[in-house]
């Protein structure tokens, strides 16, 4: 049996890792619906009626959800539950309650599946590192630094293994965990001082969060809804009262009309058109901390065709690199060349309330859309980033000690999901398209290939690594490589047909000009090779025999 010498084994172990396979860029789908809100200045009588209806229907919703969770994964007969609730309220209220209960159970079941996947990935990583010797390596897997750290990780592995067994048992039984009112508000009951609440204030918020005042839309009914109606021209709003509360009605057929006028200031024309021709859902909300009532109207969008990447290839675009505290933007033309100076949009979200964070996020996206329209861009390119693995496996993969904790804190503060959803919605309203790309190596290749050219192009402005990474994001959305074409010394120069170099073909020297000294053809570092199983159009790969190149330091 042949055995490799020790020095060859050490050299193989010290080789840089392969570049991982990139995902294809894609056009983000349009939002399925729209939701608008208005404030209601209700009278004292209206307040009493809404509170009684919400509390009564909330109790029915709680009983139905408990019954749905008790059934688990059995063949659920929603019609039977709806008949039981119809006698206590009405057919339409019962339909909305049972539909909400089914959705909550399905969401809880999907959460269990996601939790199982996260635990399995964390356990797999821990076991791989525990098999490596302390202070050494087992192939490419690095062991823990000392025996104390290894012992702590062994304890964590046992803890996660037990948690995974309990999650799998709950999935098999169909037993989910759903908190009506919110788990965060429930936990704040034991920490009232930290939440800044008294027991009476917490009780008021808890009761209001568990009320049920939701009416599903009906396309074939008057004003788009038979349970809660709002007239666009006359401005009145009325709701159908449950059977035990019919004595509170001030309109025929057991209906109660609010005394305050109802108007929507945002997208009022679209709402009025939807009321006249389709279904509209309404939700009443009460915010005890502000002592205000709100009414939400929501409906589904008509289906719109999403263009392909080939159809958007000729459009200039704004590339965005999302970071903690700021958005770094670069405008690119259809050839992938930066246009103008990079722009940084502040996004300060630390230490503010949730409504303030949402407002600042919307303000930053509004500046981004204004930048795109100013330069005539129809596309905004972003990273398909959510840090799901980093949030679940951060303790095992993102370093140890103070450095690891600081990095995990930064990751937790980047609003990736909310930014993507808000951007998609606001761009759809403005007629723009969002293209998401794989986030691999954007910062590293931006620093290596674009930081100095951008700084040379705009010497009066300090260009950051994040702004250079935005160039890589934009080029990847166009299907181009992160590297500039060989033979083009300046970023704003373009090459004609037949002048660009393709790996595997002889280079055409006509009009291409001499190569930069550090990028001579035949150099082991800069020689381009076709990438294996690469779907991003970045047609090169670092040679494995070269040490010290940036891909040996981890993903960017």
Secondary structure by P-SEA (a helix, b strand, c coil): cccccaaaaaaaaaccccccbbbbbbccccccbbbbbbbbbccaaaaaaaaaaaaaaaaaaaaaaaaaaaaccccccaaaaaaaaaaaccaaaaaaaaaaaaaaaaaaaaaaaaaaaaaaaaaaaaaaaaacccccccccccccccaaaaaaaaaaaaaaaaaaaaaaaaaaacbbbbbcccaaaaaaccccccccccaaaaaaaaaaaaccbbbbbbcccccccccbbbbcccbbbbbbbccccccccccccbbbbbcbbbbbccaaaaaaaaaacbbbbbbbbbbccccbbbbbbbbbccbbbbbcccccccbbbbbbbbcccbbbbbbbccccccccbbbbbbbbcccccaaaaaaaaaaaaaaaaaaaaaacccbbbbbccccccccccccccccccaaaaaaaaaaaacaaaaaaaaaaaaaaaabbbbbbccccaaaaaaacccaaaaaaacccccccaaaaaaaaaaaaaacccccccccccccccccccccccccccccccccccccccccccccccccccccccccccccccccccccccccccccc
